[in-house]
Amino acid sequence: MFTIIKQSAQFLRLGNVLRTTVTSRPAFFCTESSNPPGLNIAAITNGDKDLEHKLKILVLEIDVLRQEGKLVPDDDYLKESHWKELLILPSLSQRRKFLEYLFKISKKKENKKLKKEQKRLEKFPEAKPEKNENETFEEFVSQYDLGHNNIMLRVYDSTMNQLYNNRLVQAMQFGQKLVVDCGYCDDMTKQENKNCAKQLTLLFSENRNHDDPFDLHFCNINNESVLMQSLNKLIVTLHEPWFPLNLHETSYLETFSKEQLVYLTPHCREELVEYDHDAIYIIGGIVDKVNTQPLSLAKAKREGLRMAKLPLDRYLQWGSGSGKSLTLNQVASILLDVKLTGDWKYALRHVPRRKVVEFTHEKINQKNKWKPNRERPGFDNLKYNRRPSDRMIKVGSIMND
């Protein structure tokens, strides 16, 4: 059995790392019986024999890593999407890093669940709570449970969600529209698509919490793309009929009038000095960390749309070495504030402070103000006073003669 283990480890390019004998689970390395209980091989491989063989070797590799003490999650935590991601990764180091990432996420969820259970036990003990001697009356009545009384109405999270969703429904009926162009999936890498999905989630959240939200429209979506699959994982109720978000597989040219559309791109020359409440602004849903080509500018020119960029250079002074790129949720927050207040200086507070050099009159005056040194050097410590006094007398007598 031990020779079979060594041969399997060498086949997996793990090296001669197995130096301890296996004392438990003797049938652990049998590919027929060592498959995790929730692993559906047919759904992952789609009947591909080579992929099925690779998946069995991958299961063996994970078991070997777990025996070595590496950070590997439990088999129950690994889902079908995780197995597919592991099959795509080419090297062992990438698979190790991905398994370590999943292990940390699983432990965070376990700790969060444990803390939640502890809070529940502390908040609702089995015995009826009684007033402590050191507890004030205000502290006693400010708790929400059956053993305490409170005249204030408790506001639940569901009530707040209904309030925010009601704002979005009103914005869908009477508010200004904002379009996010999701047609750049093929121009981004897989990680950039995932980052873009996170930014779109933050964009929806910040728009939802604002006092005067936009009527959001996600256009040019592809449900089979990595972007939409990642967005479906982050927002589970995305495709529900009651969800306050407009999804369009078609272009915005087919949904809105072309005269109202204004494409916001950082590569054009014209600045958006005055905010137009009747226009429909378009934000390009792209994260261009690898591909820095002006794709949004080229698309707007090709479609014959009006273009504009945020007046960042007019109101901000960028720091040296910092990029001028903003995330999608930051751009949406700037548009929300300038729509509500009309003040660009106030709206540009969403730009990260690490990218901006702030010069105020107080800092300039403090910088140019002369300040004497606290410890002034004495004249006795100067070099030209360290000469012997006899030599000074001789020099003086020679000059007098």
N, C-alpha and C positions, 0 to 999 in steps of 0.2 A: 504493500500500500504506500509506503514511504517513497519508494522509487517512482511510483506513478505520480505522486505529488510533485517530486522534483522535476520530472519530465514535463508536467503541465506548467510548472512555474517557469521553466526555461523556454517553453513554447510561447508563453505570454511575455517574454522579455523582462521578467521580474528578477532574474539573476538567482544566485544561490543564497536566498534569504531565509529559507525555511530550515532552521536548525533545531527546532523543538519537535518532538513527536506529538502526534495527535492522540489525545487520551479520551476525547469524547466525540460523539457523532461520527462513527466509523464510516457511514455511507455518505459522508458530507460531500465528497468529490464525485459522486455519481451524477451524471448529467440528467438522468431520467428522474431521480428522486430528490435532487437538491434544488429544484426550481422553487422559487418563492410561491407561497400559496395564492397570492393575488396576481401572479404574472400570467397574462394572456398572450401566449406566444403567437397564436394565429392572428390576433388583432394587430400586433406590432409588426410582424414580418409579412403579412398578406400572402402567405403560402410560399415565400421565397426560401428555398432550401439553404442557400449560402448565408442569407441573413439570419436564418434560424440557427445555423451552426455558429455563427459569430455571436449571437445572443447567448447561447449556452456557454461559450468560452468567456463571455463578459460576466455571466453569473458566477463562474468559477473564479474569475479574477477578483470580483468583489468579495467573495468568501475568503480568498487568500489575504487580501488587504485587511479584512476584518480580523483575521487570526494574527496578523502582524501588529495589531493595535492601532491601525490607522483610523482616522476620523471618517467613518462610513455610517450612513443612516441605516435604520432598520429596514427590513424588507417590506414591512407594512407601509412605510412612508413613501417608498418609491412608486410613482405612478407611471402610467403608460407614456406620458409625454417625457418623463425623466429617462426612461429606457431608450426612447427614440433619440433623445439628445445625446446620450452616452454612445449610441451606435454611430452617430455622425462624427464625434470627436476622434481625431486620428491617432493621437499620441497618448501614452500612459500618463504623463504628467498632467495633461489637460483633463483626463478623466479623474485623476486624483483631486485636482483643484475643484472640479465640479461636485464630486462626492463630498468633499470637505465643506463646500458651501451649503449643500443640502443638509449636511449634518448639523451645522450651526443654525440653520433656519428651523430645523425640527426641534432642536433643544430650546430655541427661543419660544416656539409655540407651546412646548411643554411647560416651560417656566411661567409663561403668561397664563396658561390654564390653571396652574397650581396656585398662582397669586390670586387669581379670580376666585378660586374655591376658598382660599383662606379669608379673603375679604367677605365672602358670603357668610362664612361661619362666624366671623367677628360681628357682622352687621345683624344677622338673624340667629342668635344663639337659641338653644333649645329651651332654656328657662326664661321666664319673663323678666326683662331687665328692670332693675330697681335703681332709684336715684342714689348716687354715691354721696358720701358726706362732703367730699371736697369739690363736688360738681355744683356749679351755680344753676339757678333756675333757668336762665337763658340758654345755657348749654344743654340742659335737660330737655327743654321743649323744642329745640332746634333740630332734633333728629326725627327722621321719617321711619317709623315702624309702629307696630300695634301697641307697644307699651308706652309710647310717647304721644303727646298731643301737639298739633301745630296748626295755627290759623292761616298760614300761608299756603297757597295752592302750589303743588309741585309740578314743575314743567318737565315732561318726559322727552326723551330723544325722538320718539315717534312724532310728538307734537312739533318739534323743531323741524323735522324732515318734511312734515306736511306744510309748514310755513314756507320753507325754501322752495319746495316743489310748486306751491301756489304762485310764488313770484315768477318762476320760470314759465308756468302756464300763462300768466298775464303777459309776460314778455313775448311769448309765441303768438299772442293775439295782437298786441299793440306796440311791442318794443321794436327797437332797431335790430336789424339782422347782421350777423357776423358769420362769415364763411371761412371754413378751414379746408384747404385743398389737400386731400389725402392721396394724391396721385403720384407721389414720389417714392413709392415702395421699392421699385426696381433700381433706383439711384442710391439707395442706402444699404449698408451692410446689415447683417442680422442683429447685431448689437445696437446699431443706430435705430433700427425699427423698434426694438424694445424700449430704448430711451425715448423715442418719439411717442410711444404709447403711454409711458409714464407722464410725459409732459402734457399730453392731451387729457389725461385724467386730472392732473392738477389744474389745467385750464378750465375744465368743466366745474371743478369744485370751487375755484375762486369766482367764477362767473355766477355760480349758484348762491354763494354767500354774499354777493354784492347787493347794495340797496337798489340799484337800477341795472339789472342784468341784460345781456344780449339774448337775442333769439339765435341760438347756435345751429349751424348747418354744416355737417361733415359731408363733403362732396367727393366724388371720384373714389369711393371706397371699393375695396376688393375683399370680400369676406374670406377668400382663401389665402390672403397675404399674411406675412408674419406680423405686420402692424395690427391688423384687425384681430388676429388670434390672440396676440398679447393684450389688446384692449378688452377683449371678451373675458380674459382671465382677471383683469383688474376691475372691470365693471361687469358683474355677472348678469345684472338685469338690463343690459344694454339694448337687447332686441325685444324687450317687453313692450306691449302696445301702450302702456300707461307711462313709460319712461319719457321725461321731458327733454328729448333730444331728437333732432331731425337728421336722419341718415339717408344719403342719396348715392346710389351707384352711378348715376348719370353726372354730367358736368354741370357746373353752375351756370353755364351759358344757356342751358335748356330749362333752368328753373327760374332765373331772374332776368331782368332787362339789362342789356349790355351797357346802356347809358348810365346806369346807377353803379356799376361795378368799378372798384378801385383796388388794384393789386398792390399790397404793401411789400416792397422788396428793398433790401438795403443797398442794392447795386445801382439804383437809378439816381439821377441828379436832382430831381424835383423833391423838395421837402414838404411835408404836410404841416404847413404853418397854421392854418385855420381848420378846425374840425368841422366836417360836414355831417349833420344829423340825418340828412336824407340819403346819403351814399351808403352803399353796401361794401364794406371793406373785406378783403380777402387776405388771409394769412397762409403762407405756404407751409404745410405740415412736413417739414424736413429738418433733420439733424445732420448738418454737413461738417462733421469733424474730419472725415477722410476726403470726400469729394467737395472741394471748395469752389466749384464752377458756378457761375451765376445762372442757375437753372430757372429760378423764378422769374428773373428778368427776361430770359429768352422765351419763356412760356407766355408771359404777358405781352411781349412784342408780337409773338406769333399769333396770338388771339386778338390783337388789336385793342387791348384794354388800357385804361388810364393807369398810371403808376405813380407811386409816391413812397417816400421813406420817412421814418420818424425823425424829427429835428433834434437828434442827439448831439451833433456837433455844434449846434447853435446854443444849447443850454448847458452842455457838459464839457469838461476838459478831461480827456482820457489820460490815464496814467501810462507810464512807459512799460512796455512789455505785456500789457493787458489787452486782450481782444475786445472787439466791439460787438461780438455776437451776444444775442439775448435768447433765452428760452421762449417757447411758445406761450407758456403761462405768464411770463413777465410782460410780453407784448400785449396780451389780452388785458392784464391788470392796468397797464398804462392807458390803453384805449378806454377801459371802464372809468378810470378817474378823470380823464380829460373830457369824456362825454358828460360826466356829472358836474364837474367844476369848471371846465374850460381853461384850466391853468396847467400849462405844460410843466412848469417848475414843480408843482405839487405832484403831477402824474409821474414824473421821472424819478420819483423816490423809490420806485421798484427796481431801478438799475442797481446792481450790487455795488456797495461802497468800495470794494477792493479794486474795481475797475476805474474809479473816478478820483481825480485829484481835487480836493476841496480847498479853495483859497478864500479866506475871509479877511476883513480889514483888521480884526483883532490879531490873527496869526501873523499877518504881514507886519504890523506895528511891533509885535513882540519880537519878531525875527530881526528887524532893523534897529531896535532899541539897543543903545550901548550899555553894557553892564560891566562895571569894574570887577577885577578879580578879587575874590575874598581874601586871599593871602598874597599880599604884595611883597615882592622880594626886597630885603634890606640892602643898603649900599655896601655893607661890610662883606656881603657874600659875592660881590662882583669880582671878576678876575683881575681887572686893572687896579684894584685896591689891595691885592694880595702881594704886591711887590714889597721888598724890605725897605724900611724907612731910611736906612743909611744910604742906600743907593739914590733915593730921592734927594737927600741933602747934598750929595756929591754933584748930582746933575744941576741943582740949583746954584751951587757955588761956582760951577764952571760957567754958567750963563751970566752970572753977575760980573765975573772977571772979564 
